[in-house]
Structures are given as C-alpha cells and as structure tokens.
Amino acid sequence: MLITLEALPNAIEQENKFLKELKEEYPEDEYFQSLEDYESLDDFFISYKEWIDSFEDKDKEKYLKVKDSIKETKGVYVCKLNSKLYLERLTTFEPDNSKEDRNPKFIWRSFGVCDNATQVLEYLKELEKKDIIDEDSPKVILLTPMFKESQPSDGGWRWHKWGSYIGVQKHEYEYLYDEKEVEMIYCFEIIPMKKRED
C-alpha cells in the first residue's frame, strides 16, 4: 500500500533552523551557502505527477521517451539522492527497517534503475506476488532523475553502481555521459514505512 507523505508539525521550521546553523558554522562552504529556506515538504519530495507535469513539451520528447501509463501517483515521489534520510526527520512516517531485516531478499531488490514510475510499480507488484514484500504494508517509492547533460565527461553516473536496470532503453556504455540514446533515467528505491510512534 503506497502512502502519501505528510510533514510533521514544525519539521520544516526545524530544518530551516538547522540549515541556518550550518551556514553560520561553515561560511566558506559554497553548497550550504547556496541553499535557500525550505517552504514545505514539496521542497524535498515532489509528487511524480507534479514532476512530469512540470516538463515543457519539447523536454517531454527528449527526456520522457518511454511512455508512462501511470494514472495514480500516490506514494511515488521525485527527490534528490539519499532523500530517504529526510523521511524520518520530516514526515509522520519513518522507514521500517525491521521489514528489510526479516526478508534479506528484499534488500537487493528494493532499489535499481528505471525509465519511469510505471516500471517500478509493475516491479513492486512482482515483489508482492513473490512475497518478497508485504502488499498491505505502507511504503513509498523514491525516484531520483539522472540527466545525461548534467554528467561530467570524466567519471559521473555509472549503470552498474545503482542496482538492476528494469527499463527498456538501449544502453551500451558504462557511463551515462557516453550514451548515444539515453538522455535521462531514474534511480529508484522502494521503502517500507511505519507510522511514527513519538
């Protein structure tokens, strides 16, 4: 069961306070100094539908090559890498690590690379049918886009570092930067959740 994320009371204010402290403690750090105050949970986790709707038509042709048949996007979010860390700090749910501990097979199947959310939802159904993850347990899907044009010419994002590729785009090289046809993919993670107890 995919869930909708809701912010804890005062969580965004607390995060802004923490950000202000980081900026004061590390005035020379360009990354911290470039960050602006957060306004809502959407600054961390944007719904997949809002993300797709934000593309202009010309960009849809370039980046959304594999058609997505998703109708309901509840529980599917686009975010930066490692945003799982914010789930516990900011939302009324938290990652349920006990679920992963009970089924080690899930650990190796809970993440990977895809072309769109539909592929991950179909993949999730397969995991549920095989009893690798409980169909009725709360969960979210996090997607992080990787754009070819953002990659450095030396190094950068590599296919084999991020789990199995469940998509259909033809890829030929180790680095996304070198690909001829692939302009964007997503790293995904399926995260079992539980209601916070505090």
N, C-alpha and C positions, 0 to 999 in steps of 0.2 A: 504494500500500500504506500503509494507516494504521498508525501505530506507537503503542506505549504509552510514555509518558514515564517515565523513571526519574531520580531525583536523583543528582547527582554526590556522591561521598563528601565529607562536611564542608560541602557547599554551603549547607545551611540554617543551620548554625552560623556560617558566614561572613556570611550575610545578616543574622543577628541581631546580629553584631558591628558590621556596617556601620550597622544601624538604631540601635544604642546610640550610636555616634559621631555620627550625625545629631541625635539627641535632645540630646546634650551640646553640640553646636555651635550648635543652634538651639532653645534652651529656650523661646522665645516662640512657636514655630511650633505651632499647635494640631493641625495634621494629623499631623506627626511624633510629637508627644506622645501622640496618641490610638492610635497603632499598638502592637499587642502583639507579643511574640516569636512567631516562626513555629515550628510544630511539625513540619511535613512539607511535601512538595511539594503536597499537597492544599490547603494554605492559599493556593496560587497558581493551581493548575489542578485543578478538581474534575471527575470524570468526568460526562458528560452524564446517564448513568443515575442516579448518586447525586443529581445536581441535581434531576431530575424526581421521583425518589422522595422528596425532602425536602418537596415540596408537600403540604399538607393537602388533603383532598377539596374543601372549599369554594374553596380557592385554585386548584385544578386547573380548576374550572369557569370561574373568572374569567380566569386567565392562559393556560391551555393550550387555547384554543378550537379551534385547528386540530389535528386528530388527528395523532398522530405514530406511524408504523408501524415505527419503528426497532427492530431486535432486537439488533444488535451495536453497542456504542458505543465499541469500541476506537479510540483516536486522536481522539475527539471530547471536547473539554473546555470547561467554562464558566469564565470568568475575567473580570477587570476589563479595561477598555480599556487598550491598549498593553502587554499582558502578553507580547507577542512578545519584548520586551526581556529578560524573565526566562529565556527558553528557553536562550539561550547561557550565561547565568551559572549556572543551576541544574541543567541536565539533561545527560544523556550524549549528547544530540544537539544540533545547532545549526542555525539557519536556513541553507539552501543558497541563497545569493543568486546563485550562478552559474546556477542553473536559471532564475531570473527574467530574468537578463541575456540568456540565449540565446533567450528567447521573449517579446518585449515584449508580445504579445497577452495573455499570462498576467497581467501586472501589473494590467491594467484589469478582469480577470475574477476575480481572486483574492480579492476582498472584496465585500461587499454587505450586504443586509438580508434576513432571513428570519423565518418563523414558528416553525420547528423544525429539528432536525438532519436529518430525513428529506429535507427540501427541499434542503439543502446537499449531502447525499450523492448525490442524484439529479443535481444540478447538476455535481458533481465528475465523475460518470460521463460526462456530456455533454462536459465539457472533455477527458477522457481519450479519448473516441471521436474527437474532432476533433484529436487530437494536440497540444492546447494545453498539456497537462501529461502527463508520462510516468506511465502506470498503475503501473509497478513501482517508481517512486522513493518513498522514505519521505516521509511527510507527516503533518501534524496539522491538525485543524480547531479553531479557537478561536471560541467564541460568547460574546458579551457581552450580557446582558439589559438592555433599556431599558424601565423601567416608567413608564407614564403618570403614576401618582400621585406619582412622585418628581420630576416636571418642574416648573420654576418657571412661574408664569403669564406671565412676560415672558421671551422667549428660550427656551433649552433645546434639546432634541434636535430636529433637522430631517431630514426624509426625504432631501432631495437631497444632503446632505453625505456620505453613507456608502455610495455605490455603488448598483447596481441592486437593486430590490426583487424577490425571486424568490418571495415569498409570495402568499397568496390573500386576506388580509383586505382589506376595503374601507377605503381611507384617502382623506380628502377635503381635508385641510389640510396646510400646510407644517410645522407644529409638532405633535409628538406630544401635547402638552398639550391641544390643541384637538380632538383626535379624539373622535368620539362612540362608536365601537365598538371601537377598538383599545386594549387595556389593556397589552399587552407585545409587544415584538418583540426580535429579536437582531440585533446587528451580527456578521457572521462574517468570518473570514479563513482561507483555505486556505494553509498554509505548507509549502513543500518543505523537507525536513530532510536532514541528513547526519550520520553518526557523527562525533563529535569526534575530532580527531587527536592531542590532547595527553594 
